[in-house]
Amino acid sequence: MSSDGPRKDRQSLQYVIRSGLAGGIAGCVAKTVVAPLDRVKILFQASNPDFQRYAGTWSGAFRAVASIYHDNGVRGLLQGHSATLLRIFPYAAINFMTYDQAEAILMPTPDKQTNLRRFTAGAISGVTSVLFTYPLELVRVRMAYATRSAAGAVAGVGAGPAHRPSFLSIMRLIYSEGAPSASPGASASAPGTSPSPSPSTLFARFPLLKFYRGFTVSVAGMIPYAGTSFLAWGFLRATFLPAPPPSSSPGENHPKHKQKATPLADLSIGAVAGALAQTVSYPFEVVRRRMQVGGVTRPDRWLRWGETVRTIWAASGWRGFYVGLSIGYLKVVPMKAVSFAVWQFSRRMLGL
């Protein structure tokens, strides 16, 4: 359950707005708490050459944080965080708001609550939020991926230790990636043939597609991630913090319902939910990161699932799909704990 006590009219505009506000606040607070670890995880997942020597160990994550801080200070640890906040507020708002609505439709009463319905409601909310906010996620990843040695290439100028890519410069770079270059016979085709459009020609015709690199694998990974996250959250709350029956009055004492939701309880349940969700969805996330930074490594091509999976397998075997998982736990567990706890606190403050 996402709320305690009597249910309110979840279809009202006032409820929807407040539900989205509570979710957006929760997402921003949680992402800010783990921003430095988030950047290091992206560098590991995308196999940034400057940070490969740190990958694979818990201590390596902290040494990577120290290296970034030494080179660029606090601003380096928060590189890409402006894009994160631009994305995470609408993402979390849509995510939690959609879950509220899906829960009301699929589980209108406590006896309708099942693990399958919890998973379905979570998956629906996750996919919906990704659909509307994915371009911002891509810009955020590309900002976090840029390092000192790549700074000049990102900006289109000579590399310099003080340069940090801006949100707009990354957007311009993505939009212009893979621009067709003149080459002998490039515009000529065999007589009587009509070649099928290649990814590069699709990018030329529809430049906005460049902002959706890795989108399909993101959706595929979001289903188990969001589904498992909300399933675990709902199941654990229903088990350890069951809501009082709707017929109970404030003065009644129900032994089965003595446990009351507290910030510590919300943090603990959110942490478990985050750990489970991260475990089942992590290989999808690694593939997604590689496809998202494909504009840096292969700007003229749309990297496909199979190609990306084969590249990771050839380089590192099955372990390649779990590179950075340790820092993933370090990041996701506190992030989900804070996210769910702040969501519940915001709901109580907003009277939901």
matplotlib code that plots the C-alpha trace (Angstrom):
import matplotlib.pyplot as plt

x = [0.0, 1.2, -1.0, -2.4, -5.9, -9.1, -8.7, -9.4, -10.7, -7.5, -9.0, -9.5, -7.2, -6.2, -5.1, -3.2, -1.3, -0.4, 0.6, 2.9, 4.4, 5.1, 6.8, 8.9, 10.2, 11.1, 13.0, 15.0, 16.0, 17.0, 19.0, 20.9, 22.0, 23.6, 24.8, 28.5, 28.0, 25.7, 28.3, 30.9, 28.5, 27.9, 31.6, 32.0, 29.0, 30.0, 33.6, 35.1, 38.8, 39.9, 38.1, 38.5, 41.3, 38.9, 36.1, 35.4, 35.9, 34.1, 37.3, 37.6, 34.3, 35.6, 39.0, 37.2, 35.2, 38.5, 40.0, 37.1, 37.2, 41.0, 40.6, 37.5, 36.4, 32.8, 31.5, 33.1, 31.2, 27.9, 28.7, 25.5, 23.4, 21.6, 20.3, 19.5, 17.2, 15.6, 14.8, 14.1, 11.4, 9.0, 10.2, 9.5, 6.3, 5.0, 6.3, 4.6, 1.5, 1.0, 1.5, -1.1, -3.6, -2.7, -3.0, -6.4, -7.6, -5.9, -6.2, -9.2, -9.6, -7.1, -8.5, -7.6, -3.9, -1.7, 1.9, 1.2, -1.0, 1.7, 4.3, 2.0, 1.2, 4.9, 5.9, 3.2, 4.4, 8.0, 7.4, 5.2, 7.7, 10.6, 8.5, 8.1, 11.6, 14.1, 15.8, 16.7, 18.1, 20.3, 21.7, 22.4, 24.3, 26.4, 27.3, 28.3, 30.3, 32.5, 35.9, 38.9, 40.4, 37.1, 36.1, 37.5, 35.8, 32.5, 32.7, 34.3, 37.4, 40.8, 40.8, 41.4, 41.3, 38.8, 36.2, 32.9, 30.3, 27.1, 23.5, 23.1, 26.4, 25.6, 22.2, 23.8, 26.4, 23.9, 21.7, 24.7, 26.2, 26.7, 26.2, 26.7, 30.1, 30.8, 32.6, 33.0, 30.0, 28.2, 25.1, 25.2, 23.3, 23.1, 20.7, 17.3, 17.8, 16.2, 18.4, 16.7, 17.3, 20.3, 20.5, 22.6, 20.0, 17.3, 19.3, 19.6, 15.9, 14.8, 17.5, 15.4, 15.8, 19.4, 17.9, 16.4, 19.5, 19.0, 15.3, 14.0, 16.4, 15.5, 11.9, 12.8, 14.9, 12.4, 9.7, 11.6, 13.1, 10.0, 7.8, 10.1, 10.6, 6.9, 6.1, 8.6, 7.5, 3.8, 4.4, 6.7, 4.4, 1.4, 3.3, 4.9, 2.9, -0.7, -3.2, -6.1, -9.5, -11.6, -14.3, -12.1, -12.5, -9.7, -10.2, -10.2, -7.3, -6.4, -3.5, -2.7, -2.3, -0.1, 2.8, 2.8, 4.6, 7.7, 10.5, 12.9, 10.4, 9.9, 13.7, 14.3, 11.5, 12.6, 16.2, 15.2, 13.0, 15.8, 18.3, 16.0, 15.0, 18.7, 19.7, 17.0, 17.4, 21.1, 22.2, 19.6, 21.0, 24.6, 23.4, 21.4, 24.4, 26.6, 23.9, 23.4, 27.0, 27.1, 27.0, 30.5, 32.0, 29.9, 28.1, 27.0, 25.3, 22.4, 23.8, 21.5, 20.7, 22.4, 25.5, 25.9, 25.4, 27.9, 30.5, 30.1, 30.3, 33.4, 35.2, 34.3, 32.0, 29.0, 30.8, 30.6, 26.9, 27.4, 30.3, 29.7, 27.0, 28.7, 28.5, 25.0, 24.0, 25.8, 23.8, 20.4, 19.8, 20.1, 18.4, 15.3, 15.2, 15.3, 12.9, 10.2, 10.6, 10.4, 7.5, 5.6, 6.5, 5.5, 2.2, 1.5, 2.4, 0.1, -2.8, -2.8]
y = [0.0, 3.5, 5.2, 4.6, 5.3, 6.0, 6.3, 9.6, 10.4, 9.7, 10.7, 14.4, 16.9, 18.2, 14.8, 14.1, 17.4, 16.9, 13.2, 14.4, 17.1, 14.6, 12.3, 15.0, 16.2, 12.7, 12.1, 15.3, 14.7, 11.1, 11.9, 14.7, 12.4, 9.9, 12.3, 11.6, 7.8, 8.1, 9.7, 7.1, 4.3, 5.8, 6.0, 2.3, 1.1, 2.9, 1.7, 5.1, 4.5, 7.0, 5.0, 1.4, 0.9, 1.6, -0.7, -4.0, -3.3, -1.4, 0.6, 1.5, 3.4, 5.6, 6.0, 7.1, 9.7, 10.9, 11.2, 13.2, 15.5, 15.9, 16.9, 19.0, 19.5, 19.3, 20.5, 17.5, 15.1, 16.9, 17.0, 16.3, 16.8, 19.9, 17.6, 15.0, 17.4, 18.6, 15.0, 13.6, 15.9, 15.1, 11.5, 10.9, 13.0, 10.9, 7.7, 8.0, 9.7, 7.0, 4.3, 6.0, 5.9, 2.3, 1.1, 2.7, 1.0, -2.4, -2.6, -0.5, -2.5, -4.3, -7.7, -6.9, -6.5, -9.2, -9.3, -9.6, -6.5, -4.6, -5.6, -4.5, -1.2, -0.5, -1.5, 0.7, 3.7, 3.1, 2.8, 5.8, 8.0, 6.8, 7.5, 11.2, 12.0, 9.8, 12.6, 14.3, 11.1, 10.7, 14.3, 13.6, 10.4, 12.1, 14.9, 12.5, 10.4, 13.3, 13.5, 15.7, 13.9, 14.0, 17.5, 19.1, 16.6, 17.2, 20.9, 20.9, 22.8, 21.8, 19.8, 21.8, 20.8, 23.5, 22.8, 21.1, 20.4, 22.3, 21.0, 23.0, 22.0, 18.3, 18.8, 20.5, 17.8, 14.9, 16.7, 17.1, 13.7, 11.6, 14.4, 13.1, 13.8, 14.1, 11.1, 9.8, 7.9, 8.6, 9.9, 7.5, 4.2, 1.3, 1.8, 0.3, -0.2, 1.6, 1.0, 0.7, 3.6, 3.0, 4.3, 7.3, 8.3, 7.9, 10.2, 12.7, 12.7, 12.6, 14.1, 13.8, 10.1, 10.7, 11.6, 8.1, 6.0, 2.9, 3.7, 0.1, -1.5, 1.2, 0.2, -3.5, -2.8, -0.5, -3.2, -5.5, -2.5, -0.5, -3.6, -5.3, -2.0, -1.4, -5.0, -5.3, -2.0, -2.9, -6.5, -5.5, -2.6, -4.9, -7.5, -5.4, -2.2, -3.3, -0.4, -0.5, -1.8, 0.9, 0.4, 1.0, 4.2, 6.3, 5.1, 1.4, -0.8, -3.5, -5.7, -6.7, -3.0, -1.7, -1.1, 2.4, 3.8, 5.8, 7.4, 4.6, 1.9, 3.6, 3.9, 0.2, -1.1, 1.3, 0.0, -3.6, -2.8, -0.9, -3.7, -6.3, -4.1, -3.3, -6.9, -8.1, -5.2, -4.5, -6.2, -4.2, -1.0, -1.8, -2.4, 0.8, 2.9, 1.5, 2.3, 5.8, 6.7, 5.2, 8.7, 9.2, 5.9, 5.5, 8.7, 7.6, 4.5, 3.3, 0.6, -2.3, -4.7, -7.7, -5.8, -4.2, -7.4, -9.2, -6.4, -6.6, -10.4, -10.5, -8.0, -9.3, -12.3, -12.5, -10.3, -7.4, -7.2, -6.7, -4.2, -1.5, -3.5, -2.9, 0.9, 0.3, -1.0, 1.8, 4.2, 2.6, 1.3, 4.7, 6.4, 4.2, 4.3, 8.1, 8.3, 6.1, 7.7, 11.3, 10.3, 9.0, 12.1, 14.4, 12.5, 13.0, 16.7, 17.2, 15.3, 12.4]
z = [0.0, -0.7, 1.8, 5.2, 6.5, 4.4, 0.7, -1.0, -4.5, -6.5, -9.8, -8.7, -10.2, -6.8, -5.7, -8.9, -8.7, -5.0, -5.7, -8.5, -6.3, -3.5, -6.0, -7.7, -4.3, -3.2, -6.5, -6.3, -2.6, -3.3, -6.4, -4.7, -1.9, -4.2, -7.0, -6.7, -6.7, -9.6, -11.8, -10.9, -11.7, -15.1, -15.8, -14.8, -16.8, -20.0, -19.7, -19.6, -20.3, -17.7, -14.9, -15.9, -13.5, -10.6, -11.7, -10.0, -6.3, -3.6, -2.8, -6.5, -6.3, -3.5, -5.2, -8.4, -6.3, -4.8, -8.3, -9.7, -6.6, -7.0, -10.7, -10.6, -7.0, -5.8, -9.1, -10.8, -8.5, -9.4, -13.1, -15.0, -11.8, -13.3, -16.1, -13.4, -11.5, -14.7, -15.5, -12.1, -11.0, -13.9, -13.9, -10.2, -10.3, -13.2, -11.7, -8.3, -9.6, -12.2, -9.5, -7.4, -10.3, -11.3, -7.7, -7.4, -10.6, -10.1, -6.3, -5.2, -2.0, 0.3, -0.7, -4.3, -3.5, -5.0, -5.9, -9.6, -9.5, -7.4, -10.0, -12.9, -11.3, -10.8, -14.3, -15.8, -13.7, -14.7, -18.4, -18.5, -16.7, -19.0, -22.1, -21.2, -19.8, -21.7, -23.7, -20.4, -19.1, -22.2, -21.8, -18.1, -18.9, -21.6, -19.2, -16.5, -19.0, -20.1, -18.4, -18.7, -21.6, -23.5, -22.5, -25.6, -27.9, -26.2, -26.5, -30.0, -28.7, -27.4, -24.2, -21.1, -17.4, -16.5, -19.1, -18.1, -20.7, -20.2, -20.7, -23.9, -25.4, -24.8, -26.5, -29.5, -29.7, -29.6, -32.2, -34.6, -34.1, -37.2, -39.6, -43.1, -44.6, -48.3, -49.7, -53.3, -54.4, -51.1, -52.9, -55.7, -55.7, -58.1, -60.9, -60.4, -56.6, -53.7, -50.6, -47.3, -44.9, -42.7, -39.1, -40.3, -42.9, -40.2, -37.9, -40.8, -41.5, -37.8, -35.7, -32.5, -32.7, -31.4, -28.1, -27.8, -28.1, -25.9, -25.4, -26.1, -23.7, -21.1, -21.3, -21.1, -18.0, -16.4, -16.3, -13.9, -12.0, -11.3, -11.1, -8.5, -6.6, -6.1, -5.6, -2.7, -1.3, -1.3, 0.0, 2.8, 4.0, 3.8, 5.9, 8.5, 8.5, 7.7, 7.5, 9.9, 8.6, 7.0, 9.6, 12.6, 14.6, 15.9, 19.5, 18.7, 19.6, 17.0, 18.1, 14.5, 13.6, 16.4, 14.0, 12.7, 9.7, 10.7, 8.7, 9.8, 8.7, 5.4, 4.9, 5.7, 3.4, 0.7, 1.0, 0.6, -2.4, -4.0, -3.5, -5.1, -8.0, -8.8, -8.8, -11.2, -13.7, -13.6, -16.9, -18.8, -17.3, -18.4, -22.0, -21.8, -20.7, -23.5, -26.1, -24.6, -25.0, -28.5, -29.9, -28.5, -29.8, -33.0, -33.7, -37.2, -36.1, -34.0, -31.8, -31.5, -28.6, -30.1, -31.1, -27.7, -25.8, -28.0, -27.5, -23.7, -23.7, -25.9, -23.7, -20.2, -20.4, -18.0, -15.5, -18.0, -17.4, -13.7, -13.8, -11.3, -9.4, -6.1, -6.6, -8.0, -4.5, -2.8, -4.9, -5.4, -1.9, -0.2, -3.1, -3.0, 0.8, 0.8, -2.2, -0.6, 2.8, 1.5, -0.7, 2.3, 4.3, 1.5, 1.2, 4.8, 4.7, 1.6, 3.2, 0.8]

ax = plt.figure().add_subplot(projection="3d")
ax.plot(x, y, z, "-o")
ax.set_aspect("equal")
plt.show()
